[in-house]
Amino acid sequence: MNEVRIGIIGLGFIGCMHAASLAKGDVPGAVLTAVCDSNPDKAQWVKENLGENVTLFTDVDEFLTSNIIDGVMIATPHPFHTELAIKAFKHGLNVLVEKPAGVHTKEVRLMNEAAAAAGKVFSMMFNQRLNPLYMKLRDIIASGELGEIKRTTWIITNWFRAQSYYDQAGWRATWAGEGGGVLINQDPHQLDLWQWVIGMMPKRVRAFCHFGKHHNIEVEDDVTAYVEYENGATGTFVTSTGEAPGTNRLEINGDLGKIVVEDEKITFWRLSVPTSEFSLSFKGKGFQQPECEKIDVPIEGEINEYNWSGIIQNWVEAIAKGTELIAPGEEGIKSLTLSNAMQLSTWTDNWVNLPIDEDLYYEHLQEQINKSKAKVNV
């Protein structure tokens, strides 16, 4: 396949941005041939920004059966991701889905099964995996330089939103409209990176979600979560849309030191000997600890948290050449597992073991949706 024909469903902010980028030729080997949006008023924008060679559809089924696309990018609100992706797979199309994969893991599991049955290329828009900061961090941990992971801590509270942000649309920050708050709207990238950089998921989660703590909304806008891993390590994840100034600090402690990612820098405090070894071998008195070297880790490449085109390029090359995916679609369930588990832990006031009880989560989610003031259901 010399050229991959791309179609986009959803011409909101992100969909229009992807469409304009593809139309300009920002992704070699890809050509934008079609877009789909239920709003017919998009016709003028399509004509002015995408050219006459891009066909606009207002009906999804006509779009999917048009025979002018090889791959579909889904850029609709996330409650519609799973249904659209499954339809696309059934029509033999490759799929790239915006984050998050969906609302809850039960529906995303169905999407994963459809992808496997179709045998098509399925990718997630986890563009933060191309951020040199997290790529370097992952490499350091995978190399063993940090030793065995002992603790992970991510404070990500620089999401401040005024009430007016939530008041812009009736579906926003509602259970029926979004299926969650800060965890599903702002944090999918961080939840994905949290497990991706260290290479493991927790075995259980205990969380405290506060619903409408800082705003007049239904869903969570402040979360503190504690997790435990199979190797005995622990972790915390703190997030909020009600704090200013906020913080974005990821700290990972291992047997050979500590790494901090903050202010677009990586700092590594590397120990001369592992703490476990030093603790047993040191025979002196006092509060001696292993010698420590502070290293400002050099980062290769431009730190660009919006490298959407890199993920699209990788997806296109996977379709055309079989290139390995950076963000396989099947992994979209992992970040959603974490957010679902945090909500479920709060609703049940208890620990949640992973893999999550999908039926129990769905049951609790439906209770929230039934009480929701929004008019649309996820």
N, C-alpha and C positions, 0 to 999 in steps of 0.2 A: 504494500500500500504506500504510494508516494505521497498522498495528501489525505489527511483526516478531515472529513466534513463535520463541522461542529454545529449543534443547535443549542440554544439556551432557553430554558423555561423560567419565566419571571423577569420582568424588566423594572424592578425596583432599583434602588441605588446601586447595589452590588452587581445585579444582573446587567445594568446599563454600562457599568464600568468594565466588566469582562467583555461585553459585546464590542464596545468601542476599542478596547485593546486588541482583540482578535481582528477587527476590521482594519486596524492600522498595520497588521502583520507583525505584532509583537511576539507571536509564537510561531517560529518556523515549523513548517510541516502541517500547520493547521489552517483551515479556511472556514470562516463563518458563513454558513449557507442559510440558516433559518433561526428565527426567534419566535417565542410564543408567549403571549400575555392576553389575559381576558379583557383587558381594557383597550377598546378600539382606538382610543385617543393617542395611543403610542405610535400610530402609523406615521405621523408627521416627524416624530423624533427619529424613527427608524430610517425614514427617507433622507433626513438631513445629516444623520451621523453614521449610518451604516452603508448607505448606497443602494442602488437599485438591484444589486445581485443577491441581496439578503431578503428572503421571503418572511413576511410577518403572518403568523397564525394566531387566531383567537380561540381555536378549539384544540385541546391537547391531543385528542385521538387523531385528528387530521395531521397534526404536526408529527406524531410518532409513526404514522403510516405513509409519510410523504415520499419516502425513498430518496431523500436528498441529504440525509444525515447519517453519520456513522457513530457519533457519540453525542450524549446529552449532558449538558451541565444544568443542574437543578439549583436555581437561585431564588426559590420561593420562600415564604416563611416556613420555618422548620416543621410545623405540624403537618405539612403536605409532602415532606421529603419522601417518606417511606412509600406512600401510595404511588407517587409519580415514578419513583425509582423502580418499583416492582413492575409497573406498566411498561417502562422502557426496556427492562430486561426481557420481558415476555415478547417484545417486538424485536429481540435480537440486537439491541443497541448497547454500546458501552456507556458507562455512567460515571460522572463526577458530581459529588454532592457537597454543597456548602455545609459548614458546621452550624449547629450540631447535627448528627445523623438523623435524629428524630426527637420525640418527646420521651419515650420510655423504651427500655431494652427489649421488651416483648415484641414490639412492632419492628424494631431494627433487626432482631433475629430473623424475622420473616424476610426482610430485605436481603440479609446475608444469604439466606437459603435460596432466594430467587437469583441472586448473583451467581452462586455456585452452580445452580441448575442451568443457567444460560451460558456459563463458561465465557463470559465477557469480562472486560477490564473494568474494575470497580475501584474508584479512588475517592478519598475524602479531601476537602480543602483545608487540610491542616498545614497551612503555609508557614506557621511558626517553626515547623521542623526544619525549615531552610534558613532560619535565623542563625548566623554563625556563632552566636553566644551559646545556644542550646546544642548545636551540633558539636561544638568543642567540648562542652560539659559532658555530653554523652560519650564522646570519645575517651575523655579522661577516666570516667567511671568504668567504661568497658575494658580499658587497658589494665585496670587493677591498681592504678596509682593511688587511689583513695582508700584502697583496701575494702573490706566488707562494710556495707552500709549499716550505720547504727541509728541514724535519725534523719528525717527530712522535715523541713519547715518552710512553708511558703505563706507569706503574708502578702496578699494581693488586694489592696483596698483603694487603689487609685482609680476607682470607677464612679466617682461622685456623680450623682444625677439629681437635679432639682425636680420638684413635683411636676413642673411644666412638661418635663420629658415624658413622664408617664401619662399625662393628660392629653397628649397629642392624638391618641387613638384609643377607642374603647376596648380593643382586644389586648392592648399592651399591659403587661404585669398582672394578668388574670390567669386563673387556672384553665378556664375554657379556651382562652385565646393563645396562651403560650405554653402552659403546662409547667411553669416554673418562673423563677426570677433571675437573680444574679448568677446562679449556678448554670442555668441553661442558656442565658442570654449573653452575659459578659465573659464567663469563665471556661467555656469549652476548650479553648486553646491551652490554658494553663492546666486544666485537669488532664488533657491529653499528654502534655509535656511532662507533667509530674510523674507519670508512670513510664513514659517513653525514655527519659534520660537515665533513669536508674534501672530500667529493664525488668521491672516487676510490679505486680498489682498487690494491694493489701489483701490480707485474708479476712479482716473484719473491720467494721467502721462504727464509730459512735459519734454522733453529730448533734449539734444544737442549732437549728435553723430558726431565725426570728422572722416572722411573717408580718410585713408592714411595720417594722420597728421604727424606721426613719421616714416613711412616706405613707400616704393614704393609698395603699395597694393591697392586693390579696396574697401575693407570693413573697418568697424570701428575699430580703434585702440586706441580711446580715447573717453570716454563718461562721461557726467555729467547729471544726471537725478533727477528730483524733482517729488514727488508723494504726493497725498492727500488721506486720509482715511475717511471713513464714520463718524467716531467719532470726526473728526476735527483735528486729528493728521496729521503731515507732515513727509516726509522722503526724504533723498537724497542718491543717489548711484553714486559713482565716481570710475571709473575703467580705466586702461590704460595698454598697453604693451610697452610704450615708456619711462617709468620713472625708474630711478635707483639712490639710493636704493628705493625700493617701500615700501608701507605701507599696512598692513592688520589690520584695526581697526573697530570694530563694536560697536557703542554706542547707547544705547536705554534709553531714558528719559521717566520717568513716574511721576505720581503725588506724588509718595512716594520716589523718588530718581533717581539715574542714575546707569546704569550698563555698564561697558566697557569690551569687550573681545579683548585682544591683547597679543601677545607674549605667547600664550598658557596659559593665566591666565584670570580669571574673577574677576573683582573688582566691588564691590557694595557699592555705597555711599547711605546709607539708612537714610531717614529723620525721625525725631521723630513724626512729624505730616504732613499731606499732604500739598503741596504748596497751593492748592485751599482753604483749611481751614485757613492756617496761613495768607494768603493774606487778608482775610476778618476779622479775629479776632485780628490781631496785631494792637495796637493803639499807639505804641511808635513812636519816631522820628528816622531818620537815615536810615541805609540800613540793618536792621536786617533781618535775614532769619532763617528758622527752623534749629534746632540742627541737625547735620549730623554725622553719624558714618561710618567710612570707614571699609569695611569688605573684606578680601581676601577670596573668596569663595573656600572651599575645593572641589577638583574634585576627584570623585571616578573612578578608572580604568585607564588604560593606554591611553594616548592621541595618538590615531592612526588614522590619516586621511585617511589611505588606507585600511580600514576594509571592503574590498570587500567580503571576505568570510562570514562575518556576514550577509550581505544582501542576499547572495546566500543561506545560512543556513536557514534564515527566509522564503525565497521563497519556498525552499524544504519542510519545515515543514508546510507551508500553503497548499501545494499540498497534502502532506501525512496525515496531521492531522487537517487541517482547521485553523491553527494558524493565528492570525491577522497579516496583512502585516505592516511592518514599513514604506515602501515606495510604496503605491499602484500605479500601473501604470497609473491610471486615473489622478493622481496628476501631472504627467509629463507635463501636459498642462499649469500648473500655472507658472512655471519659464519661459516657452517659451512665454506665454502671456506677461510677463514683458519685455523680450528682443524684441519681435515683436513690442510692444507698443512704446518702446524707439526709435526704428528705424523709425516707422511710424510717430511719433511726429516730428522727424527731417525732414523727407521727406515732410511732409505737413506744417512744421513750425507752429504747433498748438498743443493744448491739445488733448490727446487721452483718451476717456472714456472707462472704462472697464465694461463689456466684450468688447474686441476689435472688430472692424468691419473687419471680416476675409476676406471678398471679397475685400475691399479697400486695405488691407495690401498685399494680393496676387497680386493685380493689380500693385502696386508699386514695389513689389519684381520682378515680371516678367520684368518690365522695366529695372531694374538693371541687370537681367540675360541676357537680350537681348543685352546689351552693354558690357557684360563680355568678357574677353579675354580667359577665360578657355574653354576647349573643352568639358567638361561634364556638363550636366544640372542637377540641384537638383529637 
